[in-house]
Amino acid sequence: MTASSTARAVTLMFCDDPSAVDLKDLVDASGPAATAAARYTATATAPVGSAPLTQPGLIVLESEGGPVATPDVVGGATVLGAVTVTQSRDAHPADDGHTALLVVLVTNLDTARQDDYERWYDEVHMPEVLGTGTYRASARLTPDERAGADTLALYATDWEDPDDALSTLFSNNGNMTMWEQVDTHHVGSYRLQERYTR
């Protein structure tokens, strides 16, 4: 993946009814910094971690130069949780054609080894995930405090059935080098329904 030349913010809004969101209206209402929005529906949410999210939908709003305000209601959908990341080094893994995103929120519990954890995530874990052939692009990002996690990882797949990609990934867990001191908050697969770019 190539580094972004300018800071780009990506806001993930977990919502109750993503079909109620008009993506063009959302981008227009979010101001001139907003550049694109996409609608996803949940296909699978793993029952893992301390606080798994069970929202049926996801809206991803992208903006240049920093984040935009996140409303409590988007169109007719209620925002049940939101996470914003500002990207400085990775492109959004969904920039190219994809069918779904895997969204992972985790926290490293071994804070004395934070540098080792970040190295493991970038140099060991993400290449192992991509090596399964299920996901073709990824980014590890630092979310804002609303996430309750210190790491947001996004993985893009072009598999026809994103649930097959997720189950194939999980079946390969035994072959991966895992970080033992981690709290997994959310693992969810979201199918792309529509994308709008200004």
C-alpha positions in Angstrom: 0.0 0.0 0.0 1.2 3.5 -0.7 1.3 6.3 1.8 -1.3 9.0 1.7 0.2 12.4 0.8 -2.4 14.3 2.9 -4.2 13.4 6.1 -7.4 11.6 5.3 -10.0 10.9 7.9 -12.3 7.8 7.7 -15.3 7.7 10.0 -17.1 4.4 10.5 -20.7 4.8 11.7 -22.4 1.6 12.9 -26.1 2.2 12.4 -29.4 0.5 12.6 -30.7 1.1 9.1 -28.0 1.9 6.5 -30.5 1.8 3.7 -32.1 4.9 5.1 -28.9 6.9 4.4 -28.7 8.9 1.2 -24.9 8.9 0.6 -24.8 12.0 -1.6 -26.8 14.0 1.0 -24.5 12.8 3.7 -21.3 13.9 1.8 -22.9 17.2 0.9 -24.1 17.9 4.5 -20.6 17.0 5.9 -19.0 20.0 4.2 -16.4 20.5 1.6 -13.8 18.2 3.3 -16.0 15.1 2.8 -15.1 13.3 -0.4 -16.9 9.9 -0.4 -19.3 7.7 1.5 -20.2 4.0 1.3 -23.0 1.8 2.6 -22.4 -1.7 4.0 -24.7 -4.3 5.6 -23.4 -6.8 8.2 -23.0 -10.3 6.9 -21.4 -11.8 10.0 -20.4 -10.5 13.4 -18.2 -12.8 15.5 -19.4 -13.1 19.1 -15.9 -12.3 20.6 -14.4 -10.0 23.0 -15.6 -7.7 25.8 -18.2 -5.7 23.8 -19.1 -7.2 20.4 -21.1 -4.8 18.2 -24.2 -6.3 16.6 -25.3 -3.4 14.4 -26.7 -4.4 11.1 -25.1 -1.7 9.1 -22.0 0.4 8.5 -21.6 3.8 6.8 -18.1 4.8 5.9 -17.5 8.5 5.4 -14.2 9.8 4.0 -12.8 13.3 4.2 -9.6 15.1 3.4 -7.6 17.2 5.9 -9.2 15.8 9.0 -12.4 14.4 10.4 -15.9 15.8 10.0 -18.6 15.9 12.7 -20.4 12.7 13.3 -24.2 13.2 13.6 -26.4 11.1 16.0 -28.8 10.5 13.1 -27.8 10.0 9.4 -30.8 10.3 7.1 -33.3 8.0 8.8 -30.6 5.8 10.5 -29.6 6.1 14.1 -25.8 6.1 14.6 -25.2 3.5 17.4 -21.5 3.9 17.5 -18.8 5.7 15.5 -15.1 5.6 15.2 -12.9 8.1 13.3 -9.3 7.4 12.2 -6.9 9.9 10.6 -4.7 8.1 8.1 -1.2 9.3 7.6 0.6 6.2 6.1 -1.9 3.7 4.7 -4.4 4.1 1.9 -8.0 3.0 2.7 -8.0 -0.8 1.8 -11.3 -0.2 0.0 -10.0 2.3 -2.4 -10.0 -0.4 -5.2 -12.9 -2.6 -6.1 -14.0 -4.9 -3.3 -17.1 -6.7 -2.2 -16.8 -6.4 1.6 -14.8 -5.1 4.5 -13.7 -7.0 7.6 -13.6 -4.5 10.6 -11.6 -5.5 13.6 -11.3 -3.5 16.9 -8.7 -4.7 19.4 -6.6 -3.4 22.3 -3.1 -4.5 23.2 -3.1 -5.4 26.9 0.7 -5.6 27.1 1.4 -1.9 26.9 5.0 -2.3 28.0 5.6 -4.0 24.7 3.6 -1.6 22.5 6.4 -1.2 19.9 6.6 -5.0 19.6 2.8 -5.3 19.3 2.7 -2.7 16.5 5.6 -4.4 14.7 3.9 -7.8 15.1 0.6 -6.4 13.7 2.3 -4.8 10.6 5.0 -7.3 9.9 3.6 -10.6 11.0 -0.2 -10.6 11.5 -1.4 -8.6 8.5 0.8 -10.4 6.0 -0.4 -13.7 7.5 -4.0 -12.6 7.0 -3.4 -11.5 3.5 -1.5 -14.8 2.9 -4.6 -16.8 3.4 -5.9 -15.4 0.1 -9.2 -14.3 1.7 -8.4 -10.5 1.9 -6.3 -8.6 -0.6 -5.7 -5.3 1.1 -5.4 -4.1 4.7 -4.7 -1.1 6.9 -4.0 -0.8 10.6 -5.1 2.5 12.0 -5.4 4.2 15.4 -9.1 5.0 16.2 -10.3 7.9 18.3 -11.3 7.4 21.9 -14.9 6.4 21.1 -13.7 3.0 19.9 -12.6 1.8 23.3 -9.8 0.1 21.5 -6.3 1.1 20.4 -6.3 -0.6 17.0 -8.7 -0.6 14.1 -7.8 -2.9 11.3 -9.7 -2.9 8.0 -9.4 -5.8 5.4 -10.9 -5.7 2.0 -12.0 -8.8 0.1 -13.3 -9.4 -3.4 -14.8 -12.8 -2.6 -18.3 -13.3 -3.8 -19.4 -14.4 -0.3 -17.7 -12.4 2.5 -18.8 -14.9 5.1 -16.8 -17.6 3.2 -13.8 -15.3 3.4 -14.3 -14.8 7.1 -14.8 -18.5 7.9 -11.8 -19.4 5.8 -9.7 -16.9 7.7 -10.8 -18.3 11.0 -10.0 -21.8 9.9 -6.4 -20.6 9.3 -6.0 -19.2 12.8 -4.0 -22.2 14.0 -1.4 -21.5 11.4 -1.0 -17.8 12.4 1.3 -16.2 14.9 -1.1 -14.6 17.4 -0.5 -11.9 20.0 -1.5 -13.4 23.3 -2.2 -10.2 25.3 -5.0 -8.7 23.2 -8.7 -7.8 24.0 -10.8 -8.2 20.9 -13.8 -5.8 20.9 -15.3 -6.4 17.5 -14.8 -8.6 14.4 -17.5 -8.0 11.8 -17.9 -8.6 8.0 -19.7 -5.9 6.0 -20.9 -6.3 2.4 -20.6 -3.2 0.2 -24.0 -2.1 -1.1 -23.2 1.3 -2.6 -20.5 3.9 -2.8 -20.7 7.6 -3.7 -17.7 9.8 -4.5 -18.0 13.6 -4.9 
